[in-house]
Amino acid sequence: RKYVCSHIGCGKAFTTSGHLSRHYRIHTGEKNYHCLYPGCTSRFSRQDNMMQHYRTH
């Protein structure tokens, strides 16, 4: 595994840089995807998780 998380105390490793970027959002708390349903205030770090949530409305 070529891509290693540089966050202090983590050290998880991934096979692609994209997977590392996705993982790193756990440490930063970045949540760029908000639910599209009117009035819902839920936010997510991954679009697929947001869409899965959106379908529950």
N, CA, C and O atoms as CSV, one atom per row, in Angstrom:
chain,resi,resn,atom,element,x,y,z
A,1,ARG,N,N,0.852,-1.183,0.000
A,1,ARG,CA,C,0.000,0.000,0.000
A,1,ARG,C,C,0.886,1.230,0.000
A,1,ARG,O,O,1.722,1.438,0.879
A,2,LYS,N,N,0.665,2.021,-1.011
A,2,LYS,CA,C,1.581,3.109,-1.319
A,2,LYS,C,C,1.249,4.433,-0.628
A,2,LYS,O,O,2.148,5.232,-0.370
A,3,TYR,N,N,-0.013,4.673,-0.331
A,3,TYR,CA,C,-0.439,5.972,0.194
A,3,TYR,C,C,-0.773,5.844,1.683
A,3,TYR,O,O,-1.723,5.158,2.061
A,4,VAL,N,N,0.020,6.513,2.518
A,4,VAL,CA,C,-0.111,6.389,3.968
A,4,VAL,C,C,-0.616,7.705,4.556
A,4,VAL,O,O,-0.143,8.783,4.195
A,5,CYS,N,N,-1.571,7.603,5.456
A,5,CYS,CA,C,-2.130,8.781,6.115
A,5,CYS,C,C,-1.070,9.422,7.007
A,5,CYS,O,O,-0.432,8.744,7.812
A,6,SER,N,N,-0.888,10.722,6.858
A,6,SER,CA,C,0.138,11.448,7.611
A,6,SER,C,C,-0.388,12.051,8.914
A,6,SER,O,O,0.364,12.698,9.644
A,7,HIS,N,N,-1.653,11.846,9.205
A,7,HIS,CA,C,-2.217,12.400,10.438
A,7,HIS,C,C,-1.554,11.725,11.638
A,7,HIS,O,O,-1.352,10.511,11.645
A,8,ILE,N,N,-1.222,12.519,12.643
A,8,ILE,CA,C,-0.517,12.012,13.821
A,8,ILE,C,C,-1.302,10.876,14.474
A,8,ILE,O,O,-2.469,11.039,14.831
A,9,GLY,N,N,-0.650,9.732,14.625
A,9,GLY,CA,C,-1.246,8.588,15.298
A,9,GLY,C,C,-2.124,7.714,14.427
A,9,GLY,O,O,-2.699,6.746,14.927
A,10,CYS,N,N,-2.250,8.016,13.142
A,10,CYS,CA,C,-3.116,7.216,12.276
A,10,CYS,C,C,-2.304,6.158,11.535
A,10,CYS,O,O,-2.280,4.998,11.945
A,11,GLY,N,N,-1.641,6.547,10.449
A,11,GLY,CA,C,-0.794,5.627,9.706
A,11,GLY,C,C,-1.520,4.621,8.830
A,11,GLY,O,O,-0.885,3.693,8.330
A,12,LYS,N,N,-2.822,4.765,8.624
A,12,LYS,CA,C,-3.526,3.847,7.725
A,12,LYS,C,C,-2.989,4.014,6.315
A,12,LYS,O,O,-2.588,5.106,5.914
A,13,ALA,N,N,-2.987,2.915,5.566
A,13,ALA,CA,C,-2.421,2.939,4.219
A,13,ALA,C,C,-3.470,2.520,3.194
A,13,ALA,O,O,-4.361,1.721,3.485
A,14,PHE,N,N,-3.346,3.075,1.987
A,14,PHE,CA,C,-4.325,2.856,0.925
A,14,PHE,C,C,-3.621,2.601,-0.396
A,14,PHE,O,O,-2.460,2.969,-0.574
A,15,THR,N,N,-4.325,1.972,-1.315
A,15,THR,CA,C,-3.742,1.645,-2.618
A,15,THR,C,C,-3.871,2.779,-3.621
A,15,THR,O,O,-3.161,2.793,-4.627
A,16,THR,N,N,-4.770,3.735,-3.367
A,16,THR,CA,C,-4.932,4.863,-4.291
A,16,THR,C,C,-4.938,6.179,-3.514
A,16,THR,O,O,-5.307,6.222,-2.340
A,17,SER,N,N,-4.528,7.240,-4.185
A,17,SER,CA,C,-4.529,8.555,-3.544
A,17,SER,C,C,-5.956,9.026,-3.264
A,17,SER,O,O,-6.196,9.758,-2.304
A,18,GLY,N,N,-6.899,8.604,-4.103
A,18,GLY,CA,C,-8.298,8.973,-3.893
A,18,GLY,C,C,-8.860,8.394,-2.607
A,18,GLY,O,O,-9.608,9.061,-1.892
A,19,HIS,N,N,-8.500,7.156,-2.316
A,19,HIS,CA,C,-8.961,6.534,-1.077
A,19,HIS,C,C,-8.345,7.228,0.132
A,19,HIS,O,O,-8.997,7.393,1.163
A,20,LEU,N,N,-7.080,7.635,-0.001
A,20,LEU,CA,C,-6.433,8.378,1.084
A,20,LEU,C,C,-7.124,9.725,1.290
A,20,LEU,O,O,-7.370,10.119,2.430
A,21,SER,N,N,-7.438,10.431,0.218
A,21,SER,CA,C,-8.124,11.727,0.321
A,21,SER,C,C,-9.482,11.569,0.990
A,21,SER,O,O,-9.861,12.370,1.845
A,22,ARG,N,N,-10.207,10.534,0.596
A,22,ARG,CA,C,-11.521,10.258,1.188
A,22,ARG,C,C,-11.371,9.977,2.683
A,22,ARG,O,O,-12.150,10.482,3.492
A,23,HIS,N,N,-10.378,9.179,3.046
A,23,HIS,CA,C,-10.127,8.854,4.445
A,23,HIS,C,C,-9.741,10.092,5.245
A,23,HIS,O,O,-10.198,10.267,6.374
A,24,TYR,N,N,-8.909,10.946,4.673
A,24,TYR,CA,C,-8.373,12.093,5.409
A,24,TYR,C,C,-9.465,13.056,5.869
A,24,TYR,O,O,-9.277,13.789,6.839
A,25,ARG,N,N,-10.595,13.058,5.184
A,25,ARG,CA,C,-11.711,13.922,5.596
A,25,ARG,C,C,-12.247,13.539,6.976
A,25,ARG,O,O,-12.904,14.349,7.630
A,26,ILE,N,N,-11.974,12.313,7.422
A,26,ILE,CA,C,-12.343,11.913,8.783
A,26,ILE,C,C,-11.619,12.808,9.780
A,26,ILE,O,O,-12.198,13.246,10.773
A,27,HIS,N,N,-10.343,13.075,9.502
A,27,HIS,CA,C,-9.526,13.873,10.414
A,27,HIS,C,C,-9.848,15.362,10.325
A,27,HIS,O,O,-9.788,16.063,11.335
A,28,THR,N,N,-10.186,15.851,9.150
A,28,THR,CA,C,-10.437,17.287,8.972
A,28,THR,C,C,-11.866,17.679,9.327
A,28,THR,O,O,-12.135,18.842,9.625
A,29,GLY,N,N,-12.780,16.718,9.297
A,29,GLY,CA,C,-14.183,17.014,9.570
A,29,GLY,C,C,-14.894,17.680,8.403
A,29,GLY,O,O,-16.015,18.165,8.548
A,30,GLU,N,N,-14.245,17.702,7.253
A,30,GLU,CA,C,-14.798,18.343,6.055
A,30,GLU,C,C,-16.056,17.605,5.589
A,30,GLU,O,O,-16.031,16.391,5.384
A,31,LYS,N,N,-17.142,18.340,5.425
A,31,LYS,CA,C,-18.411,17.759,4.966
A,31,LYS,C,C,-18.997,18.670,3.898
A,31,LYS,O,O,-19.799,19.554,4.198
A,32,ASN,N,N,-18.599,18.453,2.667
A,32,ASN,CA,C,-18.977,19.327,1.556
A,32,ASN,C,C,-20.315,18.978,0.913
A,32,ASN,O,O,-20.834,19.764,0.121
A,33,TYR,N,N,-20.877,17.831,1.232
A,33,TYR,CA,C,-22.112,17.390,0.579
A,33,TYR,C,C,-23.282,17.532,1.545
A,33,TYR,O,O,-23.312,16.891,2.595
A,34,HIS,N,N,-24.245,18.375,1.182
A,34,HIS,CA,C,-25.419,18.555,2.025
A,34,HIS,C,C,-26.622,17.888,1.374
A,34,HIS,O,O,-26.708,17.788,0.150
A,35,CYS,N,N,-27.544,17.435,2.208
A,35,CYS,CA,C,-28.745,16.771,1.717
A,35,CYS,C,C,-29.553,17.742,0.858
A,35,CYS,O,O,-29.737,18.903,1.222
A,36,LEU,N,N,-30.027,17.257,-0.272
A,36,LEU,CA,C,-30.765,18.079,-1.225
A,36,LEU,C,C,-32.250,18.218,-0.874
A,36,LEU,O,O,-32.965,19.013,-1.483
A,37,TYR,N,N,-32.703,17.446,0.105
A,37,TYR,CA,C,-34.113,17.486,0.476
A,37,TYR,C,C,-34.428,18.814,1.171
A,37,TYR,O,O,-33.714,19.216,2.090
A,38,PRO,N,N,-35.490,19.495,0.738
A,38,PRO,CA,C,-35.844,20.792,1.330
A,38,PRO,C,C,-36.028,20.699,2.846
A,38,PRO,O,O,-36.789,19.868,3.340
A,39,GLY,N,N,-35.333,21.549,3.561
A,39,GLY,CA,C,-35.449,21.603,5.013
A,39,GLY,C,C,-34.517,20.684,5.776
A,39,GLY,O,O,-34.400,20.807,6.995
A,40,CYS,N,N,-33.856,19.774,5.100
A,40,CYS,CA,C,-32.935,18.852,5.773
A,40,CYS,C,C,-31.569,19.526,5.896
A,40,CYS,O,O,-31.074,20.117,4.936
A,41,THR,N,N,-30.975,19.436,7.060
A,41,THR,CA,C,-29.689,20.094,7.307
A,41,THR,C,C,-28.525,19.111,7.427
A,41,THR,O,O,-27.436,19.502,7.849
A,42,SER,N,N,-28.731,17.852,7.066
A,42,SER,CA,C,-27.665,16.849,7.173
A,42,SER,C,C,-26.555,17.122,6.170
A,42,SER,O,O,-26.811,17.532,5.038
A,43,ARG,N,N,-25.304,16.889,6.605
A,43,ARG,CA,C,-24.131,17.090,5.750
A,43,ARG,C,C,-23.262,15.839,5.807
A,43,ARG,O,O,-23.249,15.121,6.807
A,44,PHE,N,N,-22.528,15.589,4.708
A,44,PHE,CA,C,-21.749,14.367,4.582
A,44,PHE,C,C,-20.396,14.646,3.943
A,44,PHE,O,O,-20.237,15.613,3.198
A,45,SER,N,N,-19.429,13.793,4.241
A,45,SER,CA,C,-18.103,13.946,3.649
A,45,SER,C,C,-18.009,13.236,2.303
A,45,SER,O,O,-17.072,13.464,1.538
A,46,ARG,N,N,-18.985,12.375,2.016
A,46,ARG,CA,C,-18.986,11.635,0.748
A,46,ARG,C,C,-20.340,11.771,0.062
A,46,ARG,O,O,-21.389,11.719,0.703
A,47,GLN,N,N,-20.291,11.946,-1.254
A,47,GLN,CA,C,-21.525,12.124,-2.016
A,47,GLN,C,C,-22.384,10.866,-1.987
A,47,GLN,O,O,-23.609,10.964,-1.910
A,48,ASP,N,N,-21.767,9.685,-2.049
A,48,ASP,CA,C,-22.560,8.457,-2.043
A,48,ASP,C,C,-23.315,8.296,-0.723
A,48,ASP,O,O,-24.439,7.793,-0.717
A,49,ASN,N,N,-22.723,8.709,0.378
A,49,ASN,CA,C,-23.428,8.651,1.661
A,49,ASN,C,C,-24.580,9.651,1.708
A,49,ASN,O,O,-25.636,9.365,2.273
A,50,MET,N,N,-24.374,10.821,1.113
A,50,MET,CA,C,-25.446,11.814,1.056
A,50,MET,C,C,-26.614,11.278,0.238
A,50,MET,O,O,-27.768,11.415,0.644
A,51,MET,N,N,-26.330,10.673,-0.902
A,51,MET,CA,C,-27.402,10.153,-1.756
A,51,MET,C,C,-28.144,9.002,-1.076
A,51,MET,O,O,-29.363,8.885,-1.200
A,52,GLN,N,N,-27.415,8.162,-0.366
A,52,GLN,CA,C,-28.056,7.070,0.367
A,52,GLN,C,C,-29.016,7.650,1.414
A,52,GLN,O,O,-30.131,7.153,1.575
A,53,HIS,N,N,-28.590,8.686,2.114
A,53,HIS,CA,C,-29.444,9.360,3.087
A,53,HIS,C,C,-30.644,10.012,2.397
A,53,HIS,O,O,-31.776,9.883,2.864
A,54,TYR,N,N,-30.401,10.709,1.292
A,54,TYR,CA,C,-31.449,11.435,0.571
A,54,TYR,C,C,-32.598,10.501,0.185
A,54,TYR,O,O,-33.765,10.889,0.243
A,55,ARG,N,N,-32.269,9.288,-0.202
A,55,ARG,CA,C,-33.299,8.319,-0.618
A,55,ARG,C,C,-34.212,7.903,0.533
A,55,ARG,O,O,-35.269,7.319,0.297
A,56,THR,N,N,-33.822,8.192,1.772
A,56,THR,CA,C,-34.672,7.817,2.909
A,56,THR,C,C,-35.830,8.792,3.103
A,56,THR,O,O,-36.769,8.490,3.841
A,57,HIS,N,N,-35.781,9.950,2.458
A,57,HIS,CA,C,-36.837,10.960,2.633
A,57,HIS,C,C,-38.087,10.567,1.877
A,57,HIS,O,O,-39.080,11.294,1.906
